[in-house]
Amino acid sequence: MATITIRNLDDEVAERLRLQARLRGVSVEQEARRVLAEGTRWTRREIAAQAAAIRARQPPSRMSSVDLIREDRDR
C-alpha cells in the first residue's frame, strides 16, 4: 500500500472532508481513501472515450489553428 501526504490543503476542503467522514461514521483518513478511489476509478480508455464523445459534440472549426492564432494576435 502506498502512503501520500497532501500539503497546503484548503481549510474549507479539509472541513468538508471531516464533515463527510462524520456523516458516514468513518475516520477522515478512510473518507479520503473513498473519495480518492471514486475520483480515480476511470481507466485511460474510458477517459479517452469520454473526451472523444465531447469532441464529437463540437461543431468542426472551419479555421485553421494558424488563422486563429493570427486573428488573436491582431486584436
PAFI-50341 format. One record per residue (C-alpha): residue number from 0; y, z, x; residue in three letters. Coordinates in pm, 1 decimal. Example, Ala and Ser with C-alpha at 12.3 -4.5 7.8 and 13.67 -1.06 7.14 Angstrom:
BEGIN
 sedren       yy       zz       xx donu
      0   -450.0    780.0   1230.0  ALA
      1   -106.0    714.0   1367.0  SER
//
This chain:
BEGIN
 sedren       yy       zz       xx donu
      0      0.0      0.0      0.0  MET
      1    349.8    -81.3    119.1  ALA
      2    643.4    156.9    128.2  THR
      3   1002.5     45.4     73.8  ILE
      4   1338.2    218.0     96.8  THR
      5   1625.9     96.2   -118.6  ILE
      6   1966.7    175.8     25.2  ARG
      7   2303.5    153.1   -149.8  ASN
      8   2154.4    155.2   -497.5  LEU
      9   2433.1    162.1   -753.7  ASP
     10   2466.6    506.3   -914.9  ASP
     11   2450.9    356.7  -1265.0  GLU
     12   2127.4    174.1  -1184.1  VAL
     13   1975.5    493.6  -1043.9  ALA
     14   2079.5    686.1  -1354.9  GLU
     15   1931.5    423.1  -1587.4  ARG
     16   1608.6    433.7  -1387.4  LEU
     17   1599.4    814.4  -1420.7  ARG
     18   1657.6    788.5  -1796.4  LEU
     19   1388.1    525.7  -1839.2  GLN
     20   1144.7    739.0  -1640.9  ALA
     21   1226.1   1043.3  -1851.4  ARG
     22   1174.7    846.6  -2174.5  LEU
     23    834.3    724.4  -2053.3  ARG
     24    737.4   1066.7  -1922.3  GLY
     25    678.4    943.4  -1567.4  VAL
     26    837.4   1000.7  -1229.3  SER
     27   1129.6    789.1  -1112.1  VAL
     28    902.1    650.7   -842.1  GLU
     29    640.2    543.9  -1097.7  GLN
     30    908.6    384.2  -1315.5  GLU
     31   1048.4    195.8  -1015.3  ALA
     32    696.6     65.5   -937.9  ARG
     33    660.3    -51.4  -1300.1  ARG
     34    998.5   -227.2  -1300.3  VAL
     35    927.3   -399.1   -968.3  LEU
     36    579.6   -507.1  -1079.7  ALA
     37    714.0   -655.1  -1404.7  GLU
     38   1001.5   -825.9  -1226.7  GLY
     39    774.7   -995.9   -975.1  THR
     40    484.3  -1099.6  -1194.3  ARG
     41    560.0  -1474.6  -1192.5  TRP
     42    390.1  -1690.7   -931.9  THR
     43    575.9  -1956.2   -733.4  ARG
     44    412.7  -2220.7   -950.5  ARG
     45    537.9  -2051.6  -1269.8  GLU
     46    889.4  -2021.2  -1128.5  ILE
     47    886.9  -2389.3  -1026.7  ALA
     48    767.0  -2490.1  -1373.9  ALA
     49   1042.9  -2284.0  -1534.9  GLN
     50   1303.8  -2444.8  -1306.7  ALA
     51   1169.9  -2792.4  -1390.2  ALA
     52   1195.9  -2715.2  -1762.4  ALA
     53   1557.7  -2606.5  -1720.1  ILE
     54   1640.3  -2920.6  -1518.2  ARG
     55   1474.7  -3138.5  -1783.2  ALA
     56   1710.9  -2999.0  -2048.9  ARG
     57   2017.6  -3101.4  -1848.0  GLN
     58   2161.7  -3447.3  -1906.6  PRO
     59   2136.5  -3668.2  -1599.2  PRO
     60   2455.8  -3698.2  -1396.9  SER
     61   2590.0  -4047.8  -1350.6  ARG
     62   2795.4  -3949.1  -1048.1  MET
     63   2653.6  -3918.2   -700.5  SER
     64   2692.3  -3595.0   -511.3  SER
     65   2923.3  -3775.2   -266.6  VAL
     66   3153.8  -3876.4   -552.4  ASP
     67   3151.8  -3523.0   -691.7  LEU
     68   3243.0  -3376.2   -353.4  ILE
     69   3524.8  -3628.5   -307.6  ARG
     70   3654.0  -3557.9   -656.4  GLU
     71   3651.8  -3184.1   -587.6  ASP
     72   3824.2  -3230.9   -251.6  ARG
     73   4103.1  -3437.2   -411.1  ASP
     74   4201.3  -3156.6   -650.1  ARG
//
